[in-house]
């Protein structure tokens, strides 16, 4: 089975996704090589065996991800001479209970895939040992983030073969390599929190809670330099010199 198929599937899924740009968030693509041990249902006539594989995971939201996985094994027969090759490609959906910024990321997962239970030429054919089938799976595990780009992942997964009602179990441990990117537009800086970005704010030091116009300044109807909320003389003539109360200067106090 070609290992490029799951990688291509994950890339196609990522390219079709249309994330909303309403807020800034981080997306992550993980490359997940792993080694595990698989316990096959007794109906399969296959011994427990090591399993190896790789997954390409697209974490499109802090708590949600999809993953395309390819795995293979070479299992000895239990009741006859010979061995049997095993290949599977599957697609899983995963829910994380913590965001990427947390060290520990426990998760649950659900998926389905196509498994090929082959057999070498030396082994006689027996029912259930040489066929293709659909397997659904449910899993749980935990990801431990060593750094922003490297993590370890332990996984326990139960598989149900639909064709012959079989139940297989796999435990695995893997190392993941993360490729992160930030999606969405970062909100512009607004140091006085008046709703007007600093780049457009002509009055950058307005008091907290003040009502401002589109230039970031408090309204000043008579344009005397004193905001209306503090202007005791709101109709001073244009060009008049005013005091801190917005009233014309009165040198003789009359």
C-alpha positions as CSV (number, residue, x, y, z in Angstrom):
1,X,0.0,0.0,0.0
2,X,1.5,3.4,-0.9
3,X,2.4,5.5,2.1
4,X,1.8,8.7,0.1
5,X,-2.0,8.1,0.0
6,X,-2.7,9.2,3.6
7,X,-0.3,12.1,3.3
8,X,-2.1,13.3,0.1
9,X,-5.5,12.8,1.8
10,X,-4.5,15.0,4.7
11,X,-3.1,17.7,2.4
12,X,-6.3,17.7,0.4
13,X,-8.4,18.0,3.5
14,X,-6.3,20.9,4.7
15,X,-6.5,22.7,1.4
16,X,-10.3,22.5,1.4
17,X,-10.7,23.9,4.9
18,X,-11.8,27.5,5.0
19,X,-11.0,28.8,8.5
20,X,-12.9,31.9,9.6
21,X,-10.7,35.0,10.0
22,X,-12.8,36.6,12.7
23,X,-10.1,35.9,15.3
24,X,-6.5,35.0,15.5
25,X,-5.8,31.3,16.2
26,X,-3.1,28.7,15.7
27,X,-3.3,25.8,13.3
28,X,-0.9,22.8,13.6
29,X,0.0,20.0,11.2
30,X,1.7,17.1,13.0
31,X,3.8,14.4,11.4
32,X,3.2,11.4,13.7
33,X,5.5,8.4,13.2
34,X,4.7,5.6,15.8
35,X,5.4,2.1,16.9
36,X,2.9,-0.1,18.6
37,X,1.8,-3.6,19.5
38,X,-1.4,-5.1,18.0
39,X,-3.6,-7.8,19.5
40,X,-5.7,-9.5,16.9
41,X,-9.0,-11.2,17.4
42,X,-8.6,-15.0,17.7
43,X,-10.8,-15.4,14.6
44,X,-8.0,-14.0,12.5
45,X,-5.5,-16.7,13.3
46,X,-2.8,-14.0,13.8
47,X,-0.4,-13.7,16.7
48,X,0.2,-10.4,18.5
49,X,2.7,-8.4,16.6
50,X,4.6,-5.1,16.4
51,X,2.9,-2.5,14.2
52,X,4.5,0.6,12.6
53,X,3.0,3.5,10.9
54,X,2.8,7.3,10.3
55,X,0.0,9.8,10.6
56,X,-0.5,13.3,9.2
57,X,-2.7,15.3,11.6
58,X,-4.3,18.6,10.9
59,X,-5.3,20.4,14.1
60,X,-7.6,23.1,12.7
61,X,-9.0,24.3,16.0
62,X,-7.5,24.3,19.5
63,X,-9.6,21.2,20.4
64,X,-10.3,19.5,17.1
65,X,-8.1,17.6,14.6
66,X,-8.4,15.1,11.8
67,X,-5.6,12.6,11.0
68,X,-4.9,10.3,8.0
69,X,-2.9,7.2,9.2
70,X,-1.1,4.4,7.5
71,X,0.1,1.4,9.5
72,X,1.5,-2.0,8.6
73,X,2.6,-5.2,10.4
74,X,3.9,-8.7,9.6
75,X,2.1,-11.1,11.9
76,X,2.9,-14.8,12.4
77,X,0.0,-17.3,12.0
78,X,-1.3,-18.8,15.3
79,X,-2.5,-22.2,14.1
80,X,-0.6,-22.7,10.9
81,X,2.8,-22.2,9.4
82,X,3.6,-18.8,7.8
83,X,2.8,-15.2,8.4
84,X,0.5,-12.6,7.1
85,X,1.1,-9.0,6.0
86,X,-1.3,-6.4,7.4
87,X,-1.8,-2.9,5.9
88,X,-4.4,-0.3,6.9
89,X,-5.2,3.3,5.9
90,X,-7.7,5.1,8.0
91,X,-9.1,8.6,8.8
92,X,-9.7,9.7,12.4
93,X,-11.3,12.6,14.1
94,X,-9.8,13.7,17.4
95,X,-11.1,15.9,20.2
96,X,-8.4,17.4,22.6
97,X,-9.3,18.4,26.1
98,X,-6.6,21.1,26.2
99,X,-5.2,23.6,23.8
100,X,-1.8,23.5,22.0
101,X,-0.3,25.8,24.6
102,X,-0.8,23.3,27.4
103,X,1.9,20.7,28.1
104,X,-0.5,17.8,28.5
105,X,-3.2,17.2,25.8
106,X,-5.5,14.2,26.6
107,X,-7.8,13.3,23.8
108,X,-10.5,10.9,22.5
109,X,-10.7,9.8,18.9
110,X,-13.1,8.1,16.5
111,X,-12.4,6.9,12.9
112,X,-12.7,4.3,10.2
113,X,-10.4,2.7,7.6
114,X,-9.7,0.0,5.1
115,X,-7.5,-2.9,6.2
116,X,-5.9,-5.5,4.1
117,X,-5.0,-8.8,5.7
118,X,-2.7,-10.5,3.3
119,X,-0.8,-13.8,3.5
120,X,2.5,-15.2,2.3
121,X,2.7,-17.9,-0.2
122,X,3.8,-20.6,2.3
123,X,0.7,-20.2,4.4
124,X,-2.5,-22.2,3.7
125,X,-5.6,-20.1,3.3
126,X,-8.0,-20.2,6.2
127,X,-11.2,-18.3,6.8
128,X,-10.6,-14.8,8.1
129,X,-6.9,-14.7,7.4
130,X,-6.7,-13.3,3.9
131,X,-9.2,-10.6,3.0
132,X,-9.9,-6.9,3.0
133,X,-12.3,-5.2,5.3
134,X,-13.6,-2.0,6.8
135,X,-12.6,-1.4,10.4
136,X,-14.0,1.3,12.7
137,X,-12.1,2.4,15.7
138,X,-12.4,4.3,18.9
139,X,-9.3,5.5,20.9
140,X,-8.0,7.6,23.7
141,X,-4.6,8.9,24.5
142,X,-2.4,11.8,25.6
143,X,0.0,14.1,23.9
144,X,2.8,15.6,25.9
145,X,4.3,18.8,24.3
146,X,8.1,18.8,24.9
147,X,8.3,22.0,22.9
148,X,6.4,24.0,20.4
149,X,7.6,21.6,17.6
150,X,8.1,18.2,19.3
151,X,5.8,16.1,21.4
152,X,5.2,12.5,22.5
153,X,2.0,10.7,22.1
154,X,0.6,7.5,23.7
155,X,-2.5,5.9,22.2
156,X,-4.8,3.0,23.1
157,X,-7.2,2.0,20.3
158,X,-10.0,-0.6,19.8
159,X,-10.9,-1.7,16.3
160,X,-14.0,-3.4,15.2
161,X,-13.9,-5.3,11.9
162,X,-17.4,-5.0,10.3
163,X,-17.2,-7.9,7.9
164,X,-16.6,-10.7,10.5
165,X,-17.4,-8.8,13.7
166,X,-13.8,-9.0,15.0
167,X,-12.3,-6.9,17.8
168,X,-8.6,-5.9,17.6
169,X,-6.6,-3.8,20.1
170,X,-3.5,-1.6,19.6
171,X,-1.3,0.3,21.9
172,X,1.3,2.7,20.5
173,X,3.8,5.3,21.3
174,X,5.0,7.9,18.9
175,X,6.9,11.1,18.5
176,X,5.3,14.1,16.7
177,X,6.8,17.0,14.8
178,X,4.6,20.1,14.7
179,X,4.4,22.7,12.0
180,X,2.5,25.7,13.3
181,X,1.0,28.7,11.7
182,X,-1.2,31.6,12.9
183,X,-4.4,32.2,11.1
184,X,-6.6,35.3,11.3
185,X,-5.9,39.0,11.7
186,X,-4.4,40.2,14.9
187,X,-6.4,43.1,16.4
188,X,-4.7,46.4,15.9
189,X,-3.1,48.1,18.9
190,X,-5.3,50.4,20.9
191,X,-3.4,51.6,23.9
192,X,-6.2,53.6,25.5
193,X,-8.9,51.1,24.7
194,X,-11.3,53.6,23.2
195,X,-12.0,51.5,20.1
196,X,-9.9,53.5,17.7
197,X,-6.6,51.9,16.7
198,X,-3.4,53.8,17.7
199,X,-2.6,54.4,14.0
200,X,-5.8,56.5,13.6
201,X,-6.0,57.9,17.1
202,X,-5.4,61.7,17.3
203,X,-6.1,61.7,21.0
204,X,-4.2,58.6,22.3
205,X,-4.6,59.4,26.0
206,X,-8.3,59.6,26.4
207,X,-9.7,58.6,29.8
208,X,-11.1,55.2,30.4
209,X,-14.8,54.9,29.4
210,X,-14.8,58.2,27.4
211,X,-17.0,58.5,24.4
212,X,-14.9,59.3,21.4
213,X,-15.4,60.1,17.7
214,X,-13.8,58.4,14.7
215,X,-10.5,60.2,15.4
216,X,-10.3,58.9,18.9
217,X,-11.0,62.3,20.5
218,X,-13.9,63.2,22.9
219,X,-16.5,65.3,21.1
220,X,-15.9,69.1,21.2
221,X,-18.8,70.9,19.5
222,X,-17.4,74.4,19.7
223,X,-13.9,73.3,18.9
224,X,-12.4,75.2,21.8
225,X,-10.1,72.3,22.8
226,X,-12.3,71.3,25.9
227,X,-14.4,68.2,25.5
228,X,-18.1,68.7,25.7
229,X,-18.4,66.6,28.9
230,X,-16.1,69.1,30.7
231,X,-17.2,72.3,28.8
232,X,-19.1,74.7,31.1
233,X,-19.5,77.1,28.2
234,X,-20.3,74.9,25.2
235,X,-21.0,77.7,22.7
236,X,-17.9,79.9,22.8
237,X,-17.2,81.7,19.6
238,X,-14.7,80.4,17.1
239,X,-11.1,81.3,17.9
240,X,-11.8,82.5,21.5
241,X,-9.3,81.8,24.2
242,X,-10.8,79.6,26.9
243,X,-9.8,78.3,30.3
244,X,-9.9,74.7,31.5
245,X,-13.7,74.9,31.9
246,X,-14.1,75.8,28.2
247,X,-15.1,79.4,29.0
248,X,-13.6,82.6,27.6
249,X,-10.9,84.2,29.7
250,X,-12.0,86.9,32.1
251,X,-9.0,88.9,33.2
252,X,-11.0,91.3,35.4
253,X,-13.2,88.7,36.9
254,X,-16.4,90.5,35.9
